[in-house]
Amino acid sequence: MDLHVMVFVGFGFLYVFLRAHSWTSIAFNWLAGSWAFLIGILWIGFWTRVLHSDFKNNMIKLDIKMLVEGNFCAASILIAFGSVLGKLNAY
């Protein structure tokens, strides 16, 4: 629970101090965090199947362990997102 709060609330309010992005940083954080959380769960499940050659069961289990690993994926993406947030632009 603490990791989930840090990912979706802590990083968002950490980015609010930027003058250019201000409160939209929270929206970018929630968007990037939720996307990274879901994609992280899918990628971990996929690569677990590939590396262990377990193709008999095609379903990805959604349990507490997988949710925590998805949160760690989201945290790593948001840390990288925060390191370049005020420095880079699209053009």
C-alpha positions in Angstrom: 0.0 0.0 0.0 2.8 2.4 0.8 4.5 1.9 -2.6 1.2 2.5 -4.3 0.6 5.8 -2.5 4.2 6.8 -3.2 3.8 6.1 -6.9 0.5 7.8 -7.5 0.5 10.6 -4.9 4.1 11.2 -3.9 5.7 11.5 -7.3 2.8 13.6 -8.6 3.1 16.2 -5.8 6.9 16.1 -6.1 6.6 17.4 -9.7 4.2 20.2 -8.9 7.0 22.6 -8.0 7.9 23.0 -11.7 6.6 26.3 -13.0 6.0 25.2 -16.6 3.9 22.1 -15.7 2.4 23.0 -12.3 -0.7 21.0 -11.6 -0.7 19.1 -14.9 2.3 17.2 -13.5 -0.1 15.3 -11.4 -2.2 14.3 -14.4 0.9 13.3 -16.3 2.0 11.3 -13.3 -1.3 9.4 -13.0 -1.4 8.8 -16.7 2.2 7.5 -16.9 1.9 5.6 -13.6 -1.3 3.8 -14.5 0.0 2.9 -18.0 3.3 1.7 -16.6 1.6 -0.3 -13.9 -0.6 -2.2 -16.4 2.1 -2.7 -19.1 4.6 -3.8 -16.4 2.2 -6.6 -15.3 1.7 -7.7 -18.9 5.5 -7.6 -19.7 6.5 -9.5 -16.5 3.9 -12.1 -17.2 5.0 -12.5 -20.8 8.7 -12.7 -20.1 8.0 -15.2 -17.2 6.3 -17.4 -19.7 9.0 -17.1 -22.3 12.0 -17.6 -19.9 10.4 -20.6 -18.1 9.0 -22.1 -21.3 5.5 -22.3 -19.7 3.3 -22.1 -22.7 0.7 -24.6 -21.5 -1.1 -22.0 -19.3 -1.6 -18.8 -21.3 -3.2 -16.8 -18.5 -1.2 -14.3 -16.4 -2.0 -14.7 -12.7 -3.1 -11.5 -11.0 -2.1 -11.8 -7.4 -0.4 -9.7 -4.8 3.1 -10.5 -6.0 2.3 -9.4 -9.5 0.6 -6.2 -8.3 3.7 -5.3 -6.3 6.0 -6.0 -9.2 3.7 -3.8 -11.4 4.1 -1.0 -8.8 7.9 -1.3 -8.9 7.7 -1.0 -12.7 5.6 2.1 -12.4 7.9 3.6 -9.8 11.0 3.0 -12.0 9.2 4.6 -15.0 8.1 7.6 -12.9 11.6 8.1 -11.5 13.0 8.2 -15.1 10.1 10.5 -16.1 10.9 12.9 -13.2 14.6 13.1 -14.1 13.8 14.5 -17.5 10.6 16.3 -16.8 11.9 19.9 -16.7 14.9 19.4 -19.0 13.6 17.9 -22.2 10.9 18.8 -24.7 9.4 17.2 -27.8 11.1 19.6 -30.3 
